[in-house]
Each structure stands twice: as C-alpha cells, then as structure tokens.
C-alpha cells in the first residue's frame, strides 16, 4: 500500500476547490493521452462540494467528458431519486450539468430497481458491471481516482468499524446491513476494490473528523478504522482542512 500524503487547506471551501482543480487536470491529461478515465464518486458534505467545484471548473475550461466513466463508492439502498442517495446528490452537483454519455454513468442499484430485489442482488449486479468494464483485467477497472468521504467513526464508503464488509477480500462490492448510520441497508465497494484505484483521495473537513484522520494515518487496524485500509496503488492523498488536521 502507498504511504499517504497530506494536503492541508484552510477550510472546506478551499479543500473542495483544490481537489477539484487537481482532478480536472487529471481528466484533461487522460483526454490528451486518448484513454478512458474512471472516477469513483463520493457523497458527504465536502465530497458534494468537491463535485460542484469540479462542475464549475469544467464549465470554465470547456473540459470534455466523453472519455470519462463515473462510478460510486457506496450507496444508500433507497428508491431511485431519493434525496438521501449519493447518486441524487451527485447528479444535482455535477452529473446533470456535464455532457457525458449516459451509458458511462454507473450509479449503484436502487431499492426499487427491477433486477435488485435486495441489497445482496444489487451488490452482485454492480460487481458484474464493474467486471464488464474491467475487460478481463480483474474484478474492477483500474480506477484513476477514487474519492472517499470520511466519517467521524473512521468509516469510508459504507465500510463501518466492526462490520464484516471491512474484511471482505474476494467480492468487489458488498451489501451492508445494520449500518450504524441510517439508512441501515447500503451497498459499498470493498477495500479490495478501492485498492485497485491508482489514486485514493480521502476528503475530510471539520473538527469532528480529526480523530478519524489521525487514526487513518496512524496505522490503526481496519476493524477500528476502515480508512486505514483505503490506499491507492500509486498515490494516497488525505485532503484535510485545518480543523480535520488538528490532531496530527
């Protein structure tokens, strides 16, 4: 696993803008290199602010999206369009305002989907979609960047301390039951799938995240702090504002 880097910013607004600017440069570089760019989206306050900042950056620069694939790191297993779904929030912040082919946007299944009778089936179906996109080169495509929010309990995606999904080492996607944060049923990438990303970016803002940031950088067990297992194959970056960095 790569050793984490730390990027400190003054506040959440600067964090979102800085992360979005760097992300836009990577997307443009992939276009110049004439290759696909696979981006894993996150929810949460600073995560959605980052997506909105990326939207604004793209509009200002005329950035192209025809080579980009959008995936999600986790999802609340709720009906399509529910305001609590990460997909709904990401569409409002970014997806609805960019010119990206619809078949290159890959939301996680909703609870009212015709082929997703339960979260386990939904997780299986998302694993299948990832496998197809990987084109025989593994269970998931090589994500260029995987964005992850961070909970005060040090969870990432919907991998919570003490729950079995943290230790899943075969499946790329798992159903999560009994989540300590509502709603209780979710779908999540596993740490194995997250680790397939070239770059993993953990976004953390606010004093409530300070202990989680400390644990994520201290070598804590994934049982105690799932974020400690979120590492990219080439780079791992913790984007933190001053309050989230206060215990470093």
C-alpha positions as CSV (number, residue, x, y, z in Angstrom):
1,X,0.0,0.0,0.0
2,X,1.2,3.5,-0.8
3,X,2.2,5.8,2.0
4,X,-0.4,8.6,2.4
5,X,0.3,12.2,1.5
6,X,-1.4,15.0,3.4
7,X,-2.7,18.2,1.6
8,X,-3.8,20.8,4.2
9,X,-6.2,23.6,3.3
10,X,-7.7,26.4,5.3
11,X,-11.3,25.3,5.2
12,X,-13.8,23.1,3.4
13,X,-14.3,25.5,0.5
14,X,-10.6,25.7,-0.2
15,X,-10.3,21.9,0.1
16,X,-13.1,21.3,-2.4
17,X,-11.7,23.8,-4.9
18,X,-8.1,22.5,-4.6
19,X,-9.2,18.9,-5.0
20,X,-11.4,19.7,-8.0
21,X,-8.7,21.6,-9.7
22,X,-6.2,18.8,-9.4
23,X,-8.9,16.3,-10.5
24,X,-9.8,18.4,-13.6
25,X,-6.1,18.4,-14.6
26,X,-6.0,14.6,-14.4
27,X,-9.2,14.3,-16.5
28,X,-7.8,16.6,-19.2
29,X,-4.5,14.7,-19.2
30,X,-6.3,11.4,-19.9
31,X,-8.1,13.1,-22.8
32,X,-4.8,14.2,-24.3
33,X,-3.4,10.7,-23.9
34,X,-6.6,9.4,-25.6
35,X,-7.5,7.0,-22.8
36,X,-10.5,6.4,-20.6
37,X,-10.7,8.0,-17.1
38,X,-12.5,6.1,-14.4
39,X,-13.6,8.2,-11.4
40,X,-15.3,6.9,-8.3
41,X,-17.6,9.5,-6.7
42,X,-18.4,10.0,-3.1
43,X,-21.2,11.7,-1.1
44,X,-21.0,13.7,2.1
45,X,-20.7,17.4,2.7
46,X,-17.2,18.2,1.4
47,X,-17.5,15.4,-1.2
48,X,-20.5,17.0,-2.8
49,X,-18.8,20.4,-2.6
50,X,-15.9,19.0,-4.5
51,X,-18.2,17.7,-7.2
52,X,-19.8,21.1,-7.5
53,X,-16.4,22.7,-7.7
54,X,-15.4,20.3,-10.4
55,X,-18.6,21.2,-12.4
56,X,-17.7,24.8,-12.2
57,X,-14.1,24.1,-13.2
58,X,-15.3,22.1,-16.2
59,X,-17.7,24.8,-17.3
60,X,-15.0,27.5,-17.1
61,X,-12.4,25.4,-19.1
62,X,-14.7,23.6,-21.6
63,X,-13.4,20.3,-20.3
64,X,-14.5,17.2,-22.2
65,X,-16.3,14.3,-20.6
66,X,-16.6,11.8,-23.5
67,X,-13.8,9.6,-22.2
68,X,-14.9,9.6,-18.5
69,X,-16.7,6.9,-16.6
70,X,-18.4,7.7,-13.3
71,X,-18.8,5.1,-10.6
72,X,-19.9,5.3,-7.0
73,X,-18.0,4.1,-3.9
74,X,-21.2,3.4,-1.9
75,X,-24.9,4.0,-1.9
76,X,-27.9,4.0,0.4
77,X,-30.2,1.3,-0.7
78,X,-33.2,3.6,-1.3
79,X,-35.6,4.2,-4.2
80,X,-34.2,6.0,-7.3
81,X,-34.3,9.8,-6.9
82,X,-34.4,9.7,-3.1
83,X,-32.7,12.8,-1.8
84,X,-30.6,10.8,0.6
85,X,-29.0,8.8,-2.2
86,X,-25.4,9.7,-3.2
87,X,-26.4,9.4,-6.8
88,X,-29.2,12.0,-6.4
89,X,-26.8,14.5,-4.7
90,X,-24.0,13.9,-7.2
91,X,-26.4,14.4,-10.1
92,X,-27.5,17.8,-8.7
93,X,-24.0,18.9,-8.0
94,X,-22.3,17.6,-11.2
95,X,-23.7,15.0,-13.5
96,X,-26.8,16.8,-14.7
97,X,-24.7,19.8,-15.8
98,X,-22.0,18.0,-17.8
99,X,-22.0,16.5,-21.3
100,X,-21.2,12.9,-20.5
101,X,-22.7,9.9,-22.4
102,X,-25.4,8.4,-20.2
103,X,-24.0,4.8,-20.6
104,X,-20.8,6.0,-18.9
105,X,-22.6,7.0,-15.7
106,X,-22.8,3.9,-13.5
107,X,-25.0,4.5,-10.4
108,X,-25.3,1.8,-7.8
109,X,-28.7,0.0,-7.8
110,X,-31.7,1.4,-6.1
111,X,-34.1,-0.5,-3.9
112,X,-36.9,-0.1,-6.5
113,X,-34.9,-1.4,-9.4
114,X,-36.4,-4.2,-11.4
115,X,-33.4,-6.5,-11.0
116,X,-32.5,-5.6,-7.5
117,X,-34.8,-7.4,-5.1
118,X,-32.5,-6.8,-2.2
119,X,-29.1,-5.2,-1.5
120,X,-27.3,-8.5,-2.0
121,X,-28.6,-8.8,-5.5
122,X,-27.8,-5.2,-6.1
123,X,-24.2,-5.7,-5.0
124,X,-23.9,-8.7,-7.3
125,X,-25.2,-6.7,-10.2
126,X,-22.8,-3.8,-9.6
127,X,-19.9,-6.3,-9.3
128,X,-20.9,-7.7,-12.7
129,X,-21.0,-4.2,-14.2
130,X,-17.5,-3.5,-12.9
131,X,-16.2,-6.8,-14.2
132,X,-17.5,-6.0,-17.7
133,X,-15.8,-2.6,-17.6
134,X,-12.5,-4.2,-16.5
135,X,-12.5,-6.2,-19.8
136,X,-10.9,-9.3,-18.3
137,X,-8.2,-7.4,-16.4
138,X,-9.6,-8.0,-12.9
139,X,-12.8,-7.7,-10.9
140,X,-12.9,-3.9,-11.4
141,X,-11.5,-1.4,-13.9
142,X,-8.3,0.4,-12.8
143,X,-10.0,3.5,-11.3
144,X,-7.9,6.6,-11.9
145,X,-9.2,8.3,-8.8
146,X,-11.4,7.0,-6.0
147,X,-12.9,9.8,-3.9
148,X,-13.8,8.9,-0.4
149,X,-15.5,10.8,2.3
150,X,-14.6,10.1,5.9
151,X,-17.0,9.6,8.9
152,X,-16.2,10.6,12.5
153,X,-16.0,6.9,13.3
154,X,-13.3,6.5,10.6
155,X,-15.6,4.7,8.1
156,X,-15.1,5.2,4.3
157,X,-17.7,4.3,1.7
158,X,-20.1,2.2,3.7
159,X,-17.4,0.2,5.4
160,X,-18.0,0.7,9.1
161,X,-15.8,-0.4,12.1
162,X,-16.6,-3.8,13.2
163,X,-18.9,-4.8,10.4
164,X,-18.0,-7.8,8.2
165,X,-17.7,-5.9,5.0
166,X,-14.4,-4.4,6.2
167,X,-12.8,-7.9,5.9
168,X,-14.2,-8.9,2.5
169,X,-11.3,-9.9,0.4
170,X,-13.0,-11.6,-2.6
171,X,-16.0,-9.6,-3.7
172,X,-15.6,-6.1,-5.2
173,X,-19.0,-5.0,-3.8
174,X,-20.9,-6.0,-0.7
175,X,-24.3,-5.4,0.8
176,X,-24.2,-3.7,4.1
177,X,-26.8,-4.4,6.8
178,X,-27.2,-2.9,10.2
179,X,-25.2,0.2,9.3
180,X,-24.8,2.4,12.5
181,X,-25.6,5.4,10.3
182,X,-29.1,5.4,8.7
183,X,-30.3,4.0,6.5
184,X,-29.3,0.6,7.7
185,X,-29.1,-1.1,4.3
186,X,-26.4,0.0,1.8
187,X,-24.1,-1.1,-1.0
188,X,-20.4,-0.5,-0.9
189,X,-17.2,-1.1,-2.7
190,X,-14.8,-3.2,-0.6
191,X,-11.3,-2.2,0.4
192,X,-10.0,-4.6,-2.2
193,X,-11.9,-2.7,-4.9
194,X,-10.9,0.7,-3.5
195,X,-7.3,-0.5,-3.6
196,X,-7.5,-1.1,-7.3
197,X,-7.5,2.7,-7.8
198,X,-4.4,4.4,-9.0
199,X,-5.1,7.2,-6.6
200,X,-7.3,7.2,-3.5
201,X,-8.3,10.6,-2.1
202,X,-9.8,10.9,1.4
203,X,-11.7,14.1,1.8
204,X,-12.1,15.3,5.4
205,X,-13.4,18.6,6.8
206,X,-14.3,19.7,10.3
207,X,-13.2,19.1,13.8
208,X,-15.5,16.0,14.1
209,X,-13.2,14.2,11.6
210,X,-9.9,15.0,13.4
211,X,-9.7,11.7,15.3
212,X,-10.6,9.7,12.3
213,X,-7.9,11.4,10.2
214,X,-5.4,10.7,13.0
215,X,-6.4,7.0,13.1
216,X,-6.3,6.7,9.3
217,X,-2.7,7.9,9.2
218,X,-1.5,6.1,12.4
219,X,-1.6,2.5,11.2
220,X,-4.7,1.6,13.2
221,X,-6.4,-1.7,12.3
222,X,-9.2,-1.7,9.7
223,X,-11.5,-3.1,12.3
224,X,-11.1,0.1,14.3
225,X,-10.6,2.5,11.4
226,X,-11.6,1.2,7.9
227,X,-9.9,4.3,6.4
228,X,-6.6,2.9,7.4
229,X,-7.1,0.2,4.7
230,X,-8.0,2.7,2.0
231,X,-4.8,3.0,-0.1
232,X,-4.2,3.6,-3.8
233,X,-1.8,1.6,-5.9
234,X,0.2,4.7,-6.9
235,X,-0.9,7.5,-4.5
236,X,-3.0,8.0,-1.4
237,X,-3.9,11.6,-0.6
238,X,-5.6,12.9,2.6
239,X,-7.2,16.2,1.7
240,X,-7.9,17.9,5.1
241,X,-8.8,21.3,6.3
242,X,-7.2,22.8,9.4
243,X,-9.9,21.6,11.8
244,X,-9.7,18.0,10.4
245,X,-5.9,18.1,10.7
246,X,-5.9,19.4,14.3
247,X,-4.8,16.1,15.9
248,X,-1.9,15.4,13.5
